[in-house]
Amino acid sequence: MKRMTLLTTLSLAFASNIALANSVTFTIEQVKNDKGTILAQLFKGATNYKAGKAVSAQQVKAKQGSISITFNNLEPGEYAIRYFHDENNNGKLETNMFGMPTEGYGYSNNAKGNFGPADYNDMKFTVSTTPITTQSTVSY
């Protein structure tokens, strides 16, 4: 009987881990050149986005055209992605004297900011029990 209980417990634990192993494949379109890297941050919930607390971040070599980034092992919930094309590899988004970005940037759902970052509600998407794909076009 103890063995049966142990097997049942292990089976449930394994099944719950599978339920959490969701992924988002995010494709960034119209990258203008191969210079530098693309830095992408994934946020879970509006509070984390507003606080700048990403649940995951990835940096990949820039490639002219399109590039895909996959975020794995996500819990179900609402998420948003922001990214920029760090052409000079200094780890920050370059801006002009008026604060406007001079390097490419973007958000999930192609959300646009109005004199600042995009609103979380325009960026958000839902992760459930199946892998999803989404895309965005870089703004330069």
Protein Blocks (a to p, Z undefined) as FASTA:
>chain_A
ZZmmmmmmmmmmmmmmmmmmccdddddehiabfghjadddddehjklmmnopafbdcddd
ddehiaddddehiaeddddddddddfkonopacddfkopafbdcddehhiacehiacdfk
lmpccddfbccdddddddZZ
